[in-house]
């Protein structure tokens, strides 16, 4: 492809811009995915605590196994 100097620079800038946009998209995708995993883990801890609470387990045991605070467990 024979391009003039200005056209070549414009083309290279365009390609670099596409790479940057793709990089930002990938980054936001993985950030969102990781955030979703954290939310899932937090939800599972609460579900486990709720089951333990309903089964009559002691508060200290629930807190130890789920790593939730007393306030979080009491709020379930």
DAPE-V377118 format. One record per backbone hydrogen bond with DSSP energy under -1.0 kcal/mol. NH is the residue of the N-H (numbers start at 1). CO is the residue of the C=O. E is the energy in kcal/mol with one decimal. If there is no record, write none. Layout:
nh=NH co=CO e=E
nh=NH co=CO e=E
//
This chain:
nh=8 co=4 e=-2.8
nh=9 co=5 e=-2.2
nh=10 co=6 e=-2.3
nh=11 co=7 e=-2.6
nh=12 co=8 e=-2.8
nh=13 co=9 e=-2.6
nh=14 co=10 e=-2.4
nh=15 co=11 e=-2.4
nh=16 co=12 e=-2.4
nh=17 co=13 e=-2.4
nh=18 co=14 e=-2.2
nh=19 co=15 e=-2.1
nh=20 co=16 e=-2.3
nh=21 co=17 e=-2.5
nh=22 co=18 e=-2.3
nh=23 co=19 e=-2.3
nh=24 co=20 e=-2.5
nh=25 co=21 e=-2.2
nh=26 co=22 e=-2.5
nh=27 co=23 e=-2.5
nh=28 co=24 e=-2.5
nh=29 co=25 e=-2.3
nh=30 co=26 e=-2.5
nh=31 co=27 e=-2.3
nh=32 co=28 e=-2.2
nh=33 co=29 e=-2.1
nh=34 co=30 e=-2.4
nh=35 co=31 e=-2.3
nh=36 co=32 e=-2.2
nh=37 co=33 e=-1.8
nh=38 co=34 e=-2.1
nh=39 co=35 e=-2.2
nh=40 co=36 e=-2.0
nh=41 co=37 e=-2.2
nh=42 co=38 e=-2.4
nh=43 co=39 e=-2.2
nh=44 co=40 e=-2.3
nh=45 co=41 e=-2.1
nh=46 co=42 e=-1.8
nh=47 co=43 e=-2.4
nh=48 co=44 e=-2.7
nh=49 co=45 e=-2.6
nh=50 co=46 e=-2.4
nh=51 co=47 e=-2.2
nh=52 co=48 e=-2.5
nh=53 co=49 e=-2.7
nh=54 co=50 e=-2.5
nh=55 co=51 e=-1.6
nh=56 co=53 e=-1.3
nh=57 co=52 e=-2.4
nh=62 co=58 e=-2.2
nh=63 co=59 e=-2.7
nh=64 co=60 e=-2.3
nh=65 co=61 e=-2.6
nh=66 co=62 e=-2.3
nh=67 co=63 e=-1.8
nh=73 co=69 e=-2.2
nh=74 co=70 e=-2.8
nh=75 co=71 e=-1.6
nh=76 co=73 e=-1.6
//
